[in-house]
Amino acid sequence: MARLQDKVMIITGAAQGMGETHARLCLEQGAKVVLTDINSEKGEALATELGDNALFIKHDVTDEADWTHVVKQTEDKFGRIDVLVNNAGITTNKSILDTSVEEYRKTLEINQVSVFLGIKAVLPAMRRAEQGSIINISSINGLVGGAIGYTDSKFAVRGMTKAAALECAPHGIRVNSIHPGVIATPMIMQGDTKEAVEAFAKSIPLRRVAQPEEVSRMVVFLASDESSYSTGAEFIIDGGLTAQ
């Protein structure tokens, strides 16, 4: 039997990038996946390609009403919610002095507040079922310093994961965070950025950047019953970068 046979999952930011890779691998492992994103064109095309066990919903992850809609549509289509993957996020790379208050708040809204809203939205369904897995995609910048705003929000996701894990454990709901390092997404593996990434990879103990599938395999593990005794934990996928 597939590792995620008939599990119902919501994956945010799933129209492209790592979210798309998560969705593809989870479907391969037998899951029924609701893909959410603000990019309707790519999201709908991907869901159509993936077939009947995939559903796309346009979704602003910072909007509580949108979360209510996503939960209702998921339950209407598939009957329940077993797994939430809070994957949606944005990156920032400005100095403190160059970052406006509006930019800072936008980063926190998308990277941090959306995770809170997602957890809050799925908890009633998971508590009724007395089981569930919530997977929050943080970053190695939730463990070590980096750009202002991005780092702050990813540290917050790490802390929120632990707080939620303790609250949810008596209801059979697990909450964990994943902390990717440098991932070879199409966005960074092109042009001058690709050269910079390849140069940086030489400083990583494993001497390479990760492929998106390597993060997705961790998503599958945490979504599956194989990780039934893991909660409140940090799963680091960085080739040893933070071990130095």
Secondary structure by P-SEA (a helix, b strand, c coil): ccccccbbbbbccccccaaaaaaaaaaaaccbbbbbcccaaaaaaaaaaacccbbbbbcccccaaaaaaaaaaaaaacccccbbbcccccccccccccccaaaaaaaaaaccaaaaaaaaaaaaaaaaaccbbbbbbbcccccccccaaaaaaaaaaaaaaaaaaaaaccccbbbbbbbbcccccccccccaaaaaaaaacccccccccccaaaaaaaaaaaacccccccccbbbbcccccccc
